[in-house]
């Protein structure tokens, strides 16, 4: 996870460095410029570094306050971004994978509230934002297989799993990655739970096939749902996309 955070952070900065204009709009985050995107990721990495360093707490840590405003000039900005990555990697390395930490996903999730789970999610944070920076610079690339394959499972276990009741009829959705790997999502009045699918087993109500990169980019609204090859009840995938368990 540390290596992937480091690699994808470097790819993010390389895209920001190559872009013609830091003021250009990010197509996948249209409310942001590229400058905003670099500021966002730098702040995110610094905040999670502080959360991991703080260790166990039940309180939602406040946003980072004080300090100098992030730079706007490109070279200084890239150095500032690299420092945020360094802080995150150092905090995760010193903590190891098992330190208890505050996380926004809480106890309902299938992901533990640990520094290791934070590191795993930060791989996805920077991997998707590297794609955002690349598409802004005019040279988008598929997400690397290693990060994307774990990203499918990480999204289902962290961002989808919940004890909040599924507001529709109980259903089963399978996700298949072209590179190899399948996952099953169970939706019911007890919430949402996912697991790796080793064998076909019972037929699902719906299934989606794509590369792991495409799955992750659809999950994070970077690509449209139609990117996936869908079988069965397509409406289930649309309902899942629109579901807000906290609403």
C-alpha positions in Angstrom: 0.0 0.0 0.0 2.8 2.4 0.8 4.5 1.7 -2.5 1.2 2.2 -4.4 0.5 5.5 -2.6 4.0 6.7 -3.5 3.7 5.6 -7.2 0.3 7.0 -7.8 1.2 10.3 -6.0 4.2 10.6 -8.3 1.9 9.9 -11.3 -0.5 12.6 -10.0 2.2 15.2 -9.8 3.6 14.2 -13.2 0.2 14.9 -14.8 -0.1 18.2 -12.9 3.4 19.2 -14.1 2.6 18.3 -17.8 -0.8 20.2 -17.9 -0.8 23.4 -19.9 -2.7 25.4 -17.3 -3.3 24.8 -13.6 -6.5 26.8 -14.0 -8.0 24.3 -16.4 -11.2 22.7 -15.3 -11.1 19.0 -14.3 -13.6 17.2 -16.5 -14.3 14.5 -13.9 -14.7 17.1 -11.1 -16.1 20.1 -13.0 -16.4 22.2 -9.9 -12.6 22.2 -9.5 -9.6 23.5 -11.4 -6.4 21.4 -11.6 -5.0 23.8 -8.9 -8.0 23.0 -6.7 -7.4 19.3 -7.3 -3.8 19.5 -6.2 -4.7 21.5 -3.1 -7.4 19.0 -2.3 -5.2 15.9 -2.4 -2.4 17.6 -0.5 -4.8 18.5 2.3 -6.3 15.0 2.3 -2.9 13.3 2.6 -1.9 15.7 5.4 -5.2 15.2 7.3 -5.0 11.4 7.1 -1.4 11.5 8.2 -2.5 13.5 11.3 -5.4 11.0 11.9 -3.1 8.0 11.8 -0.6 9.7 14.0 -3.3 10.6 16.6 -4.3 6.9 16.9 -7.5 5.8 18.7 -10.3 8.4 19.1 -14.1 8.4 18.9 -14.3 12.0 17.8 -14.2 13.1 14.1 -10.9 15.0 13.9 -11.3 18.6 12.8 -10.1 19.8 9.5 -6.5 20.9 9.5 -6.3 24.6 10.5 -3.5 27.1 10.4 -0.3 27.1 8.5 0.5 28.7 5.3 -1.9 28.6 2.4 -1.0 26.0 -0.3 1.3 27.5 -3.1 -0.1 28.5 -6.4 3.1 28.6 -8.4 3.6 25.2 -10.1 7.1 24.1 -8.8 6.3 25.2 -5.3 2.9 23.5 -5.5 4.4 20.2 -6.6 6.9 20.3 -3.8 4.1 21.0 -1.3 2.2 18.1 -2.8 5.2 15.8 -2.4 5.5 16.9 1.2 1.9 15.8 1.9 2.7 12.4 0.4 5.8 12.1 2.6 3.8 12.9 5.7 1.2 10.3 4.9 3.7 7.6 4.1 5.7 8.3 7.2 2.7 8.2 9.5 1.5 4.9 8.0 4.9 3.4 8.1 5.4 4.3 11.8 1.9 3.2 12.8 2.0 -0.2 11.0 -1.2 -1.8 9.7 -3.0 -2.4 13.0 -3.2 0.9 14.9 -6.8 1.8 15.8 -7.8 5.1 14.2 -10.9 7.2 13.6 -12.4 6.5 10.2 -15.4 7.9 8.4 -16.7 4.4 7.6 -17.2 3.4 11.2 -18.2 0.1 12.7 -20.9 -0.7 10.1 -18.4 -1.2 7.4 -16.6 -4.4 6.5 -13.4 -2.5 6.6 -11.7 -2.2 10.0 -11.0 1.1 11.7 -7.2 0.8 11.4 -4.3 2.5 9.9 -4.0 -0.3 7.4 -7.5 0.2 6.2 -6.8 4.0 5.9 -3.7 3.2 3.8 -5.7 0.9 1.6 -8.4 3.6 1.0 -5.7 6.2 0.4 -4.4 4.1 -2.5 -7.8 4.5 -4.1 -8.0 8.2 -3.3 -4.7 9.0 -5.0 -5.2 6.5 -7.9 -8.6 8.0 -8.9 -7.2 11.6 -8.5 -4.2 10.7 -10.6 -6.7 9.8 -13.3 -8.5 13.1 -12.8 -5.2 14.9 -13.3 -4.3 12.9 -16.3 -7.6 13.5 -18.1 -7.2 17.2 -17.3 -3.7 17.2 -18.9 -5.2 15.4 -21.9 -3.5 12.0 -21.4 -5.8 9.7 -19.3 -4.5 6.2 -18.6 -6.3 3.2 -17.2 -5.8 2.6 -13.6 -2.9 0.2 -12.9 -4.1 -3.4 -12.5 -2.7 -3.9 -9.0 -4.5 -0.8 -7.6 -7.7 -1.3 -9.6 -8.2 -4.9 -8.7 -7.9 -4.2 -5.0 -10.0 -1.0 -5.6 -13.1 -3.1 -6.6 -13.0 -5.0 -3.4 -12.0 -2.0 -1.3 -14.9 0.1 -2.6 -17.5 -2.6 -2.0 -16.2 -3.3 1.5 -15.6 0.3 2.6 -18.0 2.5 0.6 -21.0 0.2 0.1 -21.1 -2.2 3.1 -23.6 -0.9 5.7 -26.2 -2.0 8.2 -28.7 0.5 6.8 -31.6 -1.3 5.2 -31.6 -1.7 1.4 -34.8 0.2 0.4 -35.8 -2.2 -2.3 -36.4 -5.9 -2.7 -33.5 -8.1 -1.6 -31.1 -8.7 -4.4 -27.7 -10.2 -5.4 -25.3 -8.4 -7.7 -22.0 -9.9 -9.0 -19.0 -7.9 -10.3 -16.5 -9.6 -12.6 -13.1 -8.1 -13.5 -11.6 -9.0 -16.9 -8.2 -9.5 -15.3 -9.6 -12.1 -13.0 -11.5 -11.7 -9.8 -15.2 -11.7 -8.9 -17.2 -10.3 -6.0 -20.8 -10.7 -4.8 -22.9 -8.0 -3.2 -25.9 -9.0 -1.0 -28.5 -6.3 -0.6 -31.3 -6.8 2.0 -33.2 -5.3 4.9 -30.0 -6.1 6.9 -27.9 -3.8 4.8 -25.2 -4.5 2.2 -22.4 -7.0 2.5 -19.8 -8.1 -0.1 -17.5 -11.1 -0.5 -15.1 -12.6 -3.0 -16.8 -15.0 -5.3 -14.6 -18.1 -5.9 -17.2 -20.2 -7.7 -20.3 -19.2 -9.7 -22.8 -20.7 -7.2 -26.4 -19.4 -7.4 -27.3 -17.1 -10.3 -27.3 -13.4 -9.3 -30.2 -11.0 -10.0 -27.7 -8.8 -11.9 -24.1 -8.8 -12.9 -21.5 -6.4 -14.3 -18.4 -7.2 -16.3 -15.5 -4.8 -17.1 -11.9 -4.2 -16.5 -11.0 -3.5 -12.9 -10.1 0.0 -13.9 -13.5 0.5 -15.5 -15.3 -0.8 -12.5 -13.4 1.6 -10.1 -13.9 4.6 -12.4 -17.6 3.8 -12.6 -17.9 3.4 -8.9 -16.4 6.9 -8.4 -18.5 8.4 -11.1 -15.6 9.0 -13.5 -17.2 6.8 -16.2 -20.9 6.2 -17.0 -22.7 3.1 -15.8 -23.1 2.0 -19.5 -19.3 1.4 -19.5 -20.1 -1.9 -17.7 -21.4 -5.0 -19.6 -24.6 -5.6 -17.6 -26.7 -8.7 -17.5 -29.9 -9.4 -15.6 -31.8 -6.6 -13.9 -30.1 -3.4 -14.9 -32.4 -1.4 -12.7 -30.6 -2.9 -9.6 -27.3 -1.3 -10.7 -29.1 2.0 -11.2 -30.7 1.8 -7.8 -27.3 0.9 -6.2 -25.7 3.9 -7.9 -28.4 6.2 -6.6 -28.7 4.7 -3.1 -27.6 6.9 -0.1 -27.7 4.7 3.0 -27.4 7.8 5.2 -30.4 9.7 3.7 
